[in-house]
Amino acid sequence: MTVGVAGRHIGIHGHTLQGTQQIMTAAGMGVVALGAGVGLALRRAKQA
């Protein structure tokens, strides 16, 4: 799935999302980014 963010609009596969869909998509992207960051931090802590 491809998600693009441009200004105040979020689009998926060429379709612009509205209202609640934008909030849920942004929240999901935040959760994925947070999980990736935690995973990298834990990996780095084990290597040190």
VOMARTI-754983 format. One record per atom (N, C-alpha, C): residue number from 1; residue in three letters; atom name; x, y, z. Coordinates in Angstrom, 1 decimal. Example, Ala and Ser with C-alpha at 12.3 -4.5 7.8 and 13.67 -1.06 7.14 Angstrom:
BEGIN
+-----+---------+-------+--------+--------+--------+
! num ! residuo ! atomo !     xx !     yy !     zz !
+-----+---------+-------+--------+--------+--------+
!   1 !     Ala !     N !   13.2 !   -5.7 !    7.8 !
!   1 !     Ala !    CA !   12.3 !   -4.5 !    7.8 !
!   1 !     Ala !     C !   13.2 !   -3.3 !    7.8 !
!   2 !     Ser !     N !   12.8 !   -2.2 !    7.1 !
!   2 !     Ser !    CA !   13.7 !   -1.1 !    7.1 !
!   2 !     Ser !     C !   12.9 !    0.0 !    7.9 !
+-----+---------+-------+--------+--------+--------+
This chain:
BEGIN
+-----+---------+-------+--------+--------+--------+
! num ! residuo ! atomo !     xx !     yy !     zz !
+-----+---------+-------+--------+--------+--------+
!   1 !     Met !     N !    0.8 !   -1.2 !    0.0 !
!   1 !     Met !    CA !    0.0 !    0.0 !    0.0 !
!   1 !     Met !     C !    0.9 !    1.2 !    0.0 !
!   2 !     Thr !     N !    0.5 !    2.2 !   -0.8 !
!   2 !     Thr !    CA !    1.3 !    3.5 !   -0.9 !
!   2 !     Thr !     C !    0.4 !    4.6 !   -0.3 !
!   3 !     Val !     N !    1.0 !    5.3 !    0.7 !
!   3 !     Val !    CA !    0.3 !    6.5 !    1.3 !
!   3 !     Val !     C !    1.2 !    7.7 !    1.0 !
!   4 !     Gly !     N !    0.6 !    8.7 !    0.5 !
!   4 !     Gly !    CA !    1.2 !   10.0 !    0.2 !
!   4 !     Gly !     C !    0.6 !   11.1 !    1.0 !
!   5 !     Val !     N !    1.5 !   12.0 !    1.5 !
!   5 !     Val !    CA !    1.0 !   13.1 !    2.3 !
!   5 !     Val !     C !    1.5 !   14.4 !    1.6 !
!   6 !     Ala !     N !    0.5 !   15.2 !    1.4 !
!   6 !     Ala !    CA !    0.8 !   16.5 !    0.7 !
!   6 !     Ala !     C !    0.0 !   17.6 !    1.4 !
!   7 !     Gly !     N !    0.6 !   18.4 !    2.2 !
!   7 !     Gly !    CA !   -0.1 !   19.5 !    2.9 !
!   7 !     Gly !     C !   -1.0 !   18.9 !    3.9 !
!   8 !     Arg !     N !   -2.3 !   19.2 !    3.8 !
!   8 !     Arg !    CA !   -3.3 !   18.7 !    4.7 !
!   8 !     Arg !     C !   -4.1 !   17.6 !    4.1 !
!   9 !     His !     N !   -3.6 !   17.0 !    3.0 !
!   9 !     His !    CA !   -4.4 !   15.9 !    2.4 !
!   9 !     His !     C !   -3.5 !   14.6 !    2.4 !
!  10 !     Ile !     N !   -4.2 !   13.5 !    2.7 !
!  10 !     Ile !    CA !   -3.5 !   12.2 !    2.6 !
!  10 !     Ile !     C !   -4.2 !   11.4 !    1.5 !
!  11 !     Gly !     N !   -3.4 !   10.8 !    0.7 !
!  11 !     Gly !    CA !   -3.9 !   10.0 !   -0.4 !
!  11 !     Gly !     C !   -3.4 !    8.6 !   -0.5 !
!  12 !     Ile !     N !   -4.2 !    7.7 !   -0.8 !
!  12 !     Ile !    CA !   -3.8 !    6.3 !   -1.0 !
!  12 !     Ile !     C !   -4.2 !    5.9 !   -2.4 !
!  13 !     His !     N !   -3.2 !    5.4 !   -3.1 !
!  13 !     His !    CA !   -3.4 !    5.0 !   -4.5 !
!  13 !     His !     C !   -4.2 !    6.0 !   -5.4 !
!  14 !     Gly !     N !   -3.9 !    7.3 !   -5.2 !
!  14 !     Gly !    CA !   -4.5 !    8.3 !   -6.0 !
!  14 !     Gly !     C !   -5.9 !    8.8 !   -5.5 !
!  15 !     His !     N !   -6.4 !    8.2 !   -4.4 !
!  15 !     His !    CA !   -7.6 !    8.6 !   -3.8 !
!  15 !     His !     C !   -7.4 !    9.5 !   -2.6 !
!  16 !     Thr !     N !   -8.0 !   10.7 !   -2.5 !
!  16 !     Thr !    CA !   -7.8 !   11.5 !   -1.4 !
!  16 !     Thr !     C !   -8.8 !   11.1 !   -0.2 !
!  17 !     Leu !     N !   -8.2 !   11.0 !    1.0 !
!  17 !     Leu !    CA !   -9.0 !   10.6 !    2.1 !
!  17 !     Leu !     C !   -9.7 !   11.8 !    2.8 !
!  18 !     Gln !     N !  -10.7 !   11.6 !    3.5 !
!  18 !     Gln !    CA !  -11.5 !   12.6 !    4.1 !
!  18 !     Gln !     C !  -11.6 !   12.4 !    5.6 !
!  19 !     Gly !     N !  -11.6 !   13.4 !    6.4 !
!  19 !     Gly !    CA !  -11.9 !   13.4 !    7.8 !
!  19 !     Gly !     C !  -11.3 !   12.3 !    8.7 !
!  20 !     Thr !     N !  -12.2 !   11.4 !    9.1 !
!  20 !     Thr !    CA !  -11.8 !   10.3 !   10.0 !
!  20 !     Thr !     C !  -10.8 !    9.4 !    9.4 !
!  21 !     Gln !     N !  -10.9 !    9.2 !    8.1 !
!  21 !     Gln !    CA !  -10.0 !    8.3 !    7.4 !
!  21 !     Gln !     C !   -8.6 !    8.9 !    7.4 !
!  22 !     Gln !     N !   -8.4 !   10.2 !    7.3 !
!  22 !     Gln !    CA !   -7.1 !   10.9 !    7.4 !
!  22 !     Gln !     C !   -6.5 !   10.7 !    8.8 !
!  23 !     Ile !     N !   -7.4 !   10.8 !    9.9 !
!  23 !     Ile !    CA !   -6.9 !   10.7 !   11.2 !
!  23 !     Ile !     C !   -6.4 !    9.3 !   11.5 !
!  24 !     Met !     N !   -7.2 !    8.3 !   11.1 !
!  24 !     Met !    CA !   -6.8 !    6.9 !   11.3 !
!  24 !     Met !     C !   -5.6 !    6.5 !   10.5 !
!  25 !     Thr !     N !   -5.5 !    7.0 !    9.3 !
!  25 !     Thr !    CA !   -4.3 !    6.7 !    8.5 !
!  25 !     Thr !     C !   -3.0 !    7.3 !    9.1 !
!  26 !     Ala !     N !   -3.2 !    8.6 !    9.6 !
!  26 !     Ala !    CA !   -2.0 !    9.2 !   10.2 !
!  26 !     Ala !     C !   -1.7 !    8.5 !   11.5 !
!  27 !     Ala !     N !   -2.6 !    8.1 !   12.3 !
!  27 !     Ala !    CA !   -2.4 !    7.3 !   13.5 !
!  27 !     Ala !     C !   -1.7 !    6.0 !   13.2 !
!  28 !     Gly !     N !   -2.1 !    5.3 !   12.2 !
!  28 !     Gly !    CA !   -1.5 !    4.1 !   11.8 !
!  28 !     Gly !     C !   -0.1 !    4.3 !   11.4 !
!  29 !     Met !     N !    0.2 !    5.3 !   10.6 !
!  29 !     Met !    CA !    1.6 !    5.6 !   10.2 !
!  29 !     Met !     C !    2.4 !    5.9 !   11.4 !
!  30 !     Gly !     N !    1.9 !    6.6 !   12.4 !
!  30 !     Gly !    CA !    2.6 !    7.0 !   13.6 !
!  30 !     Gly !     C !    3.0 !    5.7 !   14.4 !
!  31 !     Val !     N !    2.0 !    4.8 !   14.5 !
!  31 !     Val !    CA !    2.3 !    3.5 !   15.2 !
!  31 !     Val !     C !    3.4 !    2.7 !   14.5 !
!  32 !     Val !     N !    3.4 !    2.7 !   13.2 !
!  32 !     Val !    CA !    4.4 !    1.9 !   12.5 !
!  32 !     Val !     C !    5.7 !    2.6 !   12.7 !
!  33 !     Ala !     N !    5.8 !    3.9 !   12.6 !
!  33 !     Ala !    CA !    7.1 !    4.6 !   12.8 !
!  33 !     Ala !     C !    7.6 !    4.4 !   14.2 !
!  34 !     Leu !     N !    6.7 !    4.5 !   15.2 !
!  34 !     Leu !    CA !    7.1 !    4.3 !   16.6 !
!  34 !     Leu !     C !    7.6 !    2.9 !   16.8 !
!  35 !     Gly !     N !    7.0 !    1.9 !   16.2 !
!  35 !     Gly !    CA !    7.4 !    0.5 !   16.3 !
!  35 !     Gly !     C !    8.8 !    0.3 !   15.7 !
!  36 !     Ala !     N !    9.0 !    0.9 !   14.5 !
!  36 !     Ala !    CA !   10.3 !    0.8 !   13.9 !
!  36 !     Ala !     C !   11.4 !    1.5 !   14.7 !
!  37 !     Gly !     N !   11.1 !    2.7 !   15.3 !
!  37 !     Gly !    CA !   12.1 !    3.3 !   16.1 !
!  37 !     Gly !     C !   12.4 !    2.5 !   17.4 !
!  38 !     Val !     N !   11.4 !    2.0 !   18.0 !
!  38 !     Val !    CA !   11.7 !    1.1 !   19.2 !
!  38 !     Val !     C !   12.5 !   -0.1 !   18.8 !
!  39 !     Gly !     N !   12.2 !   -0.7 !   17.7 !
!  39 !     Gly !    CA !   13.0 !   -1.9 !   17.2 !
!  39 !     Gly !     C !   14.4 !   -1.5 !   17.0 !
!  40 !     Leu !     N !   14.7 !   -0.4 !   16.3 !
!  40 !     Leu !    CA !   16.0 !    0.0 !   16.1 !
!  40 !     Leu !     C !   16.8 !    0.3 !   17.4 !
!  41 !     Ala !     N !   16.1 !    1.0 !   18.3 !
!  41 !     Ala !    CA !   16.7 !    1.4 !   19.6 !
!  41 !     Ala !     C !   17.1 !    0.1 !   20.4 !
!  42 !     Leu !     N !   16.2 !   -0.9 !   20.4 !
!  42 !     Leu !    CA !   16.5 !   -2.1 !   21.2 !
!  42 !     Leu !     C !   17.6 !   -2.9 !   20.5 !
!  43 !     Arg !     N !   17.6 !   -2.9 !   19.2 !
!  43 !     Arg !    CA !   18.7 !   -3.6 !   18.4 !
!  43 !     Arg !     C !   20.0 !   -2.9 !   18.7 !
!  44 !     Arg !     N !   20.1 !   -1.6 !   18.7 !
!  44 !     Arg !    CA !   21.3 !   -0.9 !   19.0 !
!  44 !     Arg !     C !   21.8 !   -1.1 !   20.4 !
!  45 !     Ala !     N !   20.9 !   -1.2 !   21.4 !
!  45 !     Ala !    CA !   21.2 !   -1.4 !   22.8 !
!  45 !     Ala !     C !   21.8 !   -2.8 !   23.0 !
!  46 !     Lys !     N !   21.4 !   -3.8 !   22.3 !
!  46 !     Lys !    CA !   21.9 !   -5.2 !   22.4 !
!  46 !     Lys !     C !   23.3 !   -5.2 !   21.8 !
!  47 !     Gln !     N !   23.6 !   -4.5 !   20.7 !
!  47 !     Gln !    CA !   24.9 !   -4.5 !   20.1 !
!  47 !     Gln !     C !   25.9 !   -3.8 !   20.9 !
!  48 !     Ala !     N !   25.6 !   -2.8 !   21.7 !
!  48 !     Ala !    CA !   26.5 !   -2.0 !   22.4 !
!  48 !     Ala !     C !   27.1 !   -2.8 !   23.6 !
+-----+---------+-------+--------+--------+--------+
